[in-house]
Amino acid sequence: MQPQDQLIVALDLPNAAPALAVVNTLGETILWYKVGLELYLAEGQPIVHALKQRGKQVFLDLKLHDIPNTVASAARIAAATGADLLTVHAAGGPAMLRAAVEAARSSSLQILAVTVLTSMDSAELHAVGVPADPATQVSGLANLALQTGVQGLICSSLEVSALRQNHGPDPLLVVPGIRSSEDDPGDQQRTSSATKAISNGASKLVVGRPITRAADPLRAAQRLLDEITTAQGG
């Protein structure tokens, strides 16, 4: 996998104007973009279409978590937009996960199951009634999700090595919360560098603010691509 296939820039921005300005600034350097809940609620399907028209790959990060019928309907709509990846919460359960997979089956859309948000640590999990630590919870939800046919998982870099070892080369392991030692961690609790995440087996990295809020976004993006290349032994 080429470095360009492994770096997803998160367009966590309030509307299309600043989002597409970032895309234009990064030009051919970046292939993949994440459209999250904020941007999708502001702009809807047209933002996905705008990215696809520019030849980009789209990670639609909506973290769906609802009854199976509702999630299946949403997955079919997401597939029709041309999006390439869609997130659902593994905690939604096996029936919901299977419904999402089945709804996307006739398209190129791949379903990713969110395990534990990278903003959550043990204290946050305990606060919502989960007694397990993040690593244990991620492992359990990953086992559940992959049995339903989802193509990949969202996890932190702290769990990616164990998941790769346990589940082999096939699942996409997508890691958000990537930060360098120079970056502000913001609201992320479980983070690491791009080099460490790729070395541990991550398929793709999701990076937002360290690129989109950088004084020079293009330089920041290229630095991360260089880190990925180094981690690959290139």
Buried (B, 14 or more C-beta within 10 A) or exposed (E): EEBBEBBBBBBBBEEBEEBBEBBEBBEEBBBBBBBBEBBBEEBEBEBBBBBBEEEBBBBBBBBBBBEBEEBBEBBBEBBEBBBBBBBBBBBBBBEBBBBBBBBBEEBEBBBBBBBBBBBBEBEBBEEEEBEBEBBBBBBBBBEBBBEBBBBBBBBBBBBBBBBBEEBEEEBBBBBBBBBBEEBEEEEBBBBBBBBBBBBBBBBBBBBBBBBBBBEEBBEBBBBBBBBBBBBBEE
